[in-house]
Amino acid sequence: QVHLVESGGGLVQAGGSLRLSCAASGRTFSSYTMGWFRQAPGKEREFVAAVSWSDGRTYYADSVKGRFTISRDNAKDTVYLQMNSLKPEDTAVYYCAAGFTAVSNSAAYDYWGQGTQVTVSS
């Protein structure tokens, strides 16, 4: 079992930055691929970014490539999402997730956090 807690969300103006954190507890954090997803009102949950447990390779949705950076600190059992050049369309609840074989497919993730709200004003 892995327990995930996100933090760092908030209200920011367009063009601003936020850094989300996801602290993990429970089973060995370093064995999981960690992902970030988001869900805007009335829309389906969508993939944002992921970082592999095995080689640290990162993956991004096209909509955030070049603006967001995912990273992980296995010593702190924490994964981060640095979000720069934020746009109003980035407004959503952001969730972190952990899975063994997952990348962009939400169904492949086994554990989810409760989410943190990010609101970008224009």
mmCIF file of the C-alpha atoms, coordinates in Angstrom:
data_MODEL
# 
_entry.id   MODEL 
# 
loop_
_atom_site.group_PDB 
_atom_site.id 
_atom_site.type_symbol 
_atom_site.label_atom_id 
_atom_site.label_alt_id 
_atom_site.label_comp_id 
_atom_site.label_asym_id 
_atom_site.label_entity_id 
_atom_site.label_seq_id 
_atom_site.pdbx_PDB_ins_code 
_atom_site.Cartn_x 
_atom_site.Cartn_y 
_atom_site.Cartn_z 
_atom_site.occupancy 
_atom_site.B_iso_or_equiv 
_atom_site.pdbx_formal_charge 
_atom_site.auth_seq_id 
_atom_site.auth_comp_id 
_atom_site.auth_asym_id 
_atom_site.auth_atom_id 
_atom_site.pdbx_PDB_model_num 
ATOM 1   C CA . GLN A 1 1   ? 0.000   0.000  0.000   1.00 0.00 ? 1   GLN A CA 1 
ATOM 2   C CA . VAL A 1 2   ? 1.212   3.498  -0.867  1.00 0.00 ? 2   VAL A CA 1 
ATOM 3   C CA . HIS A 1 3   ? -0.292  6.660  0.586   1.00 0.00 ? 3   HIS A CA 1 
ATOM 4   C CA . LEU A 1 4   ? 0.103   9.824  -1.496  1.00 0.00 ? 4   LEU A CA 1 
ATOM 5   C CA . VAL A 1 5   ? -0.447  13.405 -0.362  1.00 0.00 ? 5   VAL A CA 1 
ATOM 6   C CA . GLU A 1 6   ? -0.248  16.329 -2.775  1.00 0.00 ? 6   GLU A CA 1 
ATOM 7   C CA . SER A 1 7   ? 0.481   19.913 -1.823  1.00 0.00 ? 7   SER A CA 1 
ATOM 8   C CA . GLY A 1 8   ? 1.457   23.189 -3.451  1.00 0.00 ? 8   GLY A CA 1 
ATOM 9   C CA . GLY A 1 9   ? -1.682  24.051 -5.370  1.00 0.00 ? 9   GLY A CA 1 
ATOM 10  C CA . GLY A 1 10  ? -3.204  27.500 -5.308  1.00 0.00 ? 10  GLY A CA 1 
ATOM 11  C CA . LEU A 1 11  ? -4.242  30.547 -7.292  1.00 0.00 ? 11  LEU A CA 1 
ATOM 12  C CA . VAL A 1 12  ? -1.749  32.110 -9.701  1.00 0.00 ? 12  VAL A CA 1 
ATOM 13  C CA . GLN A 1 13  ? -1.920  34.586 -12.544 1.00 0.00 ? 13  GLN A CA 1 
ATOM 14  C CA . ALA A 1 14  ? -1.333  33.513 -16.118 1.00 0.00 ? 14  ALA A CA 1 
ATOM 15  C CA . GLY A 1 15  ? 2.388   33.335 -16.818 1.00 0.00 ? 15  GLY A CA 1 
ATOM 16  C CA . GLY A 1 16  ? 3.185   32.484 -13.222 1.00 0.00 ? 16  GLY A CA 1 
ATOM 17  C CA . SER A 1 17  ? 4.647   29.354 -11.657 1.00 0.00 ? 17  SER A CA 1 
ATOM 18  C CA . LEU A 1 18  ? 3.753   26.782 -9.053  1.00 0.00 ? 18  LEU A CA 1 
ATOM 19  C CA . ARG A 1 19  ? 5.507   23.710 -7.741  1.00 0.00 ? 19  ARG A CA 1 
ATOM 20  C CA . LEU A 1 20  ? 3.418   20.751 -6.693  1.00 0.00 ? 20  LEU A CA 1 
ATOM 21  C CA . SER A 1 21  ? 4.747   18.132 -4.318  1.00 0.00 ? 21  SER A CA 1 
ATOM 22  C CA . CYS A 1 22  ? 3.553   14.612 -3.702  1.00 0.00 ? 22  CYS A CA 1 
ATOM 23  C CA . ALA A 1 23  ? 4.795   12.889 -0.569  1.00 0.00 ? 23  ALA A CA 1 
ATOM 24  C CA . ALA A 1 24  ? 4.585   9.101  -0.480  1.00 0.00 ? 24  ALA A CA 1 
ATOM 25  C CA . SER A 1 25  ? 4.527   6.716  2.432   1.00 0.00 ? 25  SER A CA 1 
ATOM 26  C CA . GLY A 1 26  ? 4.165   2.981  2.702   1.00 0.00 ? 26  GLY A CA 1 
ATOM 27  C CA . ARG A 1 27  ? 5.827   0.598  0.299   1.00 0.00 ? 27  ARG A CA 1 
ATOM 28  C CA . THR A 1 28  ? 9.104   1.320  -1.448  1.00 0.00 ? 28  THR A CA 1 
ATOM 29  C CA . PHE A 1 29  ? 8.600   4.568  -3.288  1.00 0.00 ? 29  PHE A CA 1 
ATOM 30  C CA . SER A 1 30  ? 11.571  4.100  -5.575  1.00 0.00 ? 30  SER A CA 1 
ATOM 31  C CA . SER A 1 31  ? 9.990   1.004  -7.165  1.00 0.00 ? 31  SER A CA 1 
ATOM 32  C CA . TYR A 1 32  ? 7.071   2.944  -8.640  1.00 0.00 ? 32  TYR A CA 1 
ATOM 33  C CA . THR A 1 33  ? 6.643   5.022  -11.713 1.00 0.00 ? 33  THR A CA 1 
ATOM 34  C CA . MET A 1 34  ? 5.142   8.295  -10.510 1.00 0.00 ? 34  MET A CA 1 
ATOM 35  C CA . GLY A 1 35  ? 2.695   10.294 -12.563 1.00 0.00 ? 35  GLY A CA 1 
ATOM 36  C CA . TRP A 1 36  ? 0.742   13.519 -12.445 1.00 0.00 ? 36  TRP A CA 1 
ATOM 37  C CA . PHE A 1 37  ? -2.755  13.796 -13.864 1.00 0.00 ? 37  PHE A CA 1 
ATOM 38  C CA . ARG A 1 38  ? -5.290  16.601 -13.867 1.00 0.00 ? 38  ARG A CA 1 
ATOM 39  C CA . GLN A 1 39  ? -9.023  16.947 -14.143 1.00 0.00 ? 39  GLN A CA 1 
ATOM 40  C CA . ALA A 1 40  ? -10.831 20.136 -15.045 1.00 0.00 ? 40  ALA A CA 1 
ATOM 41  C CA . PRO A 1 41  ? -14.554 20.625 -14.334 1.00 0.00 ? 41  PRO A CA 1 
ATOM 42  C CA . GLY A 1 42  ? -16.668 18.702 -16.815 1.00 0.00 ? 42  GLY A CA 1 
ATOM 43  C CA . LYS A 1 43  ? -13.655 17.010 -18.377 1.00 0.00 ? 43  LYS A CA 1 
ATOM 44  C CA . GLU A 1 44  ? -12.028 13.623 -18.087 1.00 0.00 ? 44  GLU A CA 1 
ATOM 45  C CA . ARG A 1 45  ? -8.865  13.097 -16.121 1.00 0.00 ? 45  ARG A CA 1 
ATOM 46  C CA . GLU A 1 46  ? -5.848  13.556 -18.363 1.00 0.00 ? 46  GLU A CA 1 
ATOM 47  C CA . PHE A 1 47  ? -2.188  12.638 -18.212 1.00 0.00 ? 47  PHE A CA 1 
ATOM 48  C CA . VAL A 1 48  ? 0.269   15.422 -17.463 1.00 0.00 ? 48  VAL A CA 1 
ATOM 49  C CA . ALA A 1 49  ? 3.673   13.892 -16.772 1.00 0.00 ? 49  ALA A CA 1 
ATOM 50  C CA . ALA A 1 50  ? 5.407   10.778 -15.432 1.00 0.00 ? 50  ALA A CA 1 
ATOM 51  C CA . VAL A 1 51  ? 8.843   9.715  -14.268 1.00 0.00 ? 51  VAL A CA 1 
ATOM 52  C CA . SER A 1 52  ? 9.978   6.112  -14.480 1.00 0.00 ? 52  SER A CA 1 
ATOM 53  C CA . TRP A 1 53  ? 11.251  4.304  -11.416 1.00 0.00 ? 53  TRP A CA 1 
ATOM 54  C CA . SER A 1 54  ? 13.798  2.246  -13.342 1.00 0.00 ? 54  SER A CA 1 
ATOM 55  C CA . ASP A 1 55  ? 15.766  4.822  -15.326 1.00 0.00 ? 55  ASP A CA 1 
ATOM 56  C CA . GLY A 1 56  ? 14.316  8.194  -14.364 1.00 0.00 ? 56  GLY A CA 1 
ATOM 57  C CA . ARG A 1 57  ? 13.005  8.749  -17.864 1.00 0.00 ? 57  ARG A CA 1 
ATOM 58  C CA . THR A 1 58  ? 10.359  11.461 -18.046 1.00 0.00 ? 58  THR A CA 1 
ATOM 59  C CA . TYR A 1 59  ? 7.220   11.704 -20.149 1.00 0.00 ? 59  TYR A CA 1 
ATOM 60  C CA . TYR A 1 60  ? 4.991   14.684 -20.823 1.00 0.00 ? 60  TYR A CA 1 
ATOM 61  C CA . ALA A 1 61  ? 1.693   15.504 -22.434 1.00 0.00 ? 61  ALA A CA 1 
ATOM 62  C CA . ASP A 1 62  ? 2.128   17.696 -25.485 1.00 0.00 ? 62  ASP A CA 1 
ATOM 63  C CA . SER A 1 63  ? 0.106   20.435 -23.819 1.00 0.00 ? 63  SER A CA 1 
ATOM 64  C CA . VAL A 1 64  ? 2.669   20.910 -21.039 1.00 0.00 ? 64  VAL A CA 1 
ATOM 65  C CA . LYS A 1 65  ? 5.922   19.998 -22.774 1.00 0.00 ? 65  LYS A CA 1 
ATOM 66  C CA . GLY A 1 66  ? 8.494   22.739 -22.327 1.00 0.00 ? 66  GLY A CA 1 
ATOM 67  C CA . ARG A 1 67  ? 6.543   24.352 -19.465 1.00 0.00 ? 67  ARG A CA 1 
ATOM 68  C CA . PHE A 1 68  ? 6.266   21.622 -16.815 1.00 0.00 ? 68  PHE A CA 1 
ATOM 69  C CA . THR A 1 69  ? 9.044   19.531 -15.296 1.00 0.00 ? 69  THR A CA 1 
ATOM 70  C CA . ILE A 1 70  ? 8.556   16.360 -13.273 1.00 0.00 ? 70  ILE A CA 1 
ATOM 71  C CA . SER A 1 71  ? 11.243  15.174 -10.890 1.00 0.00 ? 71  SER A CA 1 
ATOM 72  C CA . ARG A 1 72  ? 11.572  12.774 -8.012  1.00 0.00 ? 72  ARG A CA 1 
ATOM 73  C CA . ASP A 1 73  ? 13.649  12.572 -4.863  1.00 0.00 ? 73  ASP A CA 1 
ATOM 74  C CA . ASN A 1 74  ? 13.750  8.953  -3.783  1.00 0.00 ? 74  ASN A CA 1 
ATOM 75  C CA . ALA A 1 75  ? 15.557  9.854  -0.569  1.00 0.00 ? 75  ALA A CA 1 
ATOM 76  C CA . LYS A 1 76  ? 12.573  12.000 0.437   1.00 0.00 ? 76  LYS A CA 1 
ATOM 77  C CA . ASP A 1 77  ? 9.898   9.770  -1.133  1.00 0.00 ? 77  ASP A CA 1 
ATOM 78  C CA . THR A 1 78  ? 8.620   12.806 -2.978  1.00 0.00 ? 78  THR A CA 1 
ATOM 79  C CA . VAL A 1 79  ? 7.777   13.647 -6.572  1.00 0.00 ? 79  VAL A CA 1 
ATOM 80  C CA . TYR A 1 80  ? 7.504   17.215 -7.823  1.00 0.00 ? 80  TYR A CA 1 
ATOM 81  C CA . LEU A 1 81  ? 5.821   18.991 -10.686 1.00 0.00 ? 81  LEU A CA 1 
ATOM 82  C CA . GLN A 1 82  ? 7.329   22.366 -11.509 1.00 0.00 ? 82  GLN A CA 1 
ATOM 83  C CA . MET A 1 83  ? 4.819   24.326 -13.565 1.00 0.00 ? 83  MET A CA 1 
ATOM 84  C CA . ASN A 1 84  ? 5.974   27.443 -15.390 1.00 0.00 ? 84  ASN A CA 1 
ATOM 85  C CA . SER A 1 85  ? 4.270   29.765 -17.870 1.00 0.00 ? 85  SER A CA 1 
ATOM 86  C CA . LEU A 1 86  ? 0.907   28.705 -16.533 1.00 0.00 ? 86  LEU A CA 1 
ATOM 87  C CA . LYS A 1 87  ? -2.188  29.271 -18.650 1.00 0.00 ? 87  LYS A CA 1 
ATOM 88  C CA . PRO A 1 88  ? -5.862  29.489 -17.662 1.00 0.00 ? 88  PRO A CA 1 
ATOM 89  C CA . GLU A 1 89  ? -6.404  26.150 -19.405 1.00 0.00 ? 89  GLU A CA 1 
ATOM 90  C CA . ASP A 1 90  ? -4.066  24.555 -16.854 1.00 0.00 ? 90  ASP A CA 1 
ATOM 91  C CA . THR A 1 91  ? -6.744  25.119 -14.216 1.00 0.00 ? 91  THR A CA 1 
ATOM 92  C CA . ALA A 1 92  ? -7.685  21.740 -12.749 1.00 0.00 ? 92  ALA A CA 1 
ATOM 93  C CA . VAL A 1 93  ? -7.377  19.450 -9.772  1.00 0.00 ? 93  VAL A CA 1 
ATOM 94  C CA . TYR A 1 94  ? -3.961  17.837 -9.995  1.00 0.00 ? 94  TYR A CA 1 
ATOM 95  C CA . TYR A 1 95  ? -3.436  14.280 -8.796  1.00 0.00 ? 95  TYR A CA 1 
ATOM 96  C CA . CYS A 1 96  ? -0.297  12.270 -8.300  1.00 0.00 ? 96  CYS A CA 1 
ATOM 97  C CA . ALA A 1 97  ? -0.319  8.533  -8.802  1.00 0.00 ? 97  ALA A CA 1 
ATOM 98  C CA . ALA A 1 98  ? 1.970   5.532  -8.395  1.00 0.00 ? 98  ALA A CA 1 
ATOM 99  C CA . GLY A 1 99  ? 2.172   2.425  -10.533 1.00 0.00 ? 99  GLY A CA 1 
ATOM 100 C CA . PHE A 1 100 ? 4.580   -0.310 -11.587 1.00 0.00 ? 100 PHE A CA 1 
ATOM 101 C CA . THR A 1 101 ? 4.024   -0.345 -15.328 1.00 0.00 ? 101 THR A CA 1 
ATOM 102 C CA . ALA A 1 102 ? 2.211   2.904  -15.890 1.00 0.00 ? 102 ALA A CA 1 
ATOM 103 C CA . VAL A 1 103 ? 3.115   5.926  -17.942 1.00 0.00 ? 103 VAL A CA 1 
ATOM 104 C CA . SER A 1 104 ? 0.212   7.835  -19.495 1.00 0.00 ? 104 SER A CA 1 
ATOM 105 C CA . ASN A 1 105 ? -2.607  5.330  -18.928 1.00 0.00 ? 105 ASN A CA 1 
ATOM 106 C CA . SER A 1 106 ? -4.439  6.260  -15.737 1.00 0.00 ? 106 SER A CA 1 
ATOM 107 C CA . ALA A 1 107 ? -5.920  2.758  -15.444 1.00 0.00 ? 107 ALA A CA 1 
ATOM 108 C CA . ALA A 1 108 ? -2.415  1.351  -14.966 1.00 0.00 ? 108 ALA A CA 1 
ATOM 109 C CA . TYR A 1 109 ? -1.787  3.346  -11.782 1.00 0.00 ? 109 TYR A CA 1 
ATOM 110 C CA . ASP A 1 110 ? -2.476  1.596  -8.502  1.00 0.00 ? 110 ASP A CA 1 
ATOM 111 C CA . TYR A 1 111 ? -2.443  4.417  -5.988  1.00 0.00 ? 111 TYR A CA 1 
ATOM 112 C CA . TRP A 1 112 ? -3.771  7.976  -6.098  1.00 0.00 ? 112 TRP A CA 1 
ATOM 113 C CA . GLY A 1 113 ? -3.580  11.055 -3.946  1.00 0.00 ? 113 GLY A CA 1 
ATOM 114 C CA . GLN A 1 114 ? -6.561  13.194 -3.016  1.00 0.00 ? 114 GLN A CA 1 
ATOM 115 C CA . GLY A 1 115 ? -5.673  15.999 -5.411  1.00 0.00 ? 115 GLY A CA 1 
ATOM 116 C CA . THR A 1 116 ? -4.714  19.648 -5.118  1.00 0.00 ? 116 THR A CA 1 
ATOM 117 C CA . GLN A 1 117 ? -6.479  22.536 -6.852  1.00 0.00 ? 117 GLN A CA 1 
ATOM 118 C CA . VAL A 1 118 ? -4.573  24.726 -9.287  1.00 0.00 ? 118 VAL A CA 1 
ATOM 119 C CA . THR A 1 119 ? -6.351  27.823 -10.555 1.00 0.00 ? 119 THR A CA 1 
ATOM 120 C CA . VAL A 1 120 ? -4.790  30.084 -13.168 1.00 0.00 ? 120 VAL A CA 1 
ATOM 121 C CA . SER A 1 121 ? -6.429  33.469 -13.640 1.00 0.00 ? 121 SER A CA 1 
ATOM 122 C CA . SER A 1 122 ? -6.239  35.386 -16.899 1.00 0.00 ? 122 SER A CA 1 
# 
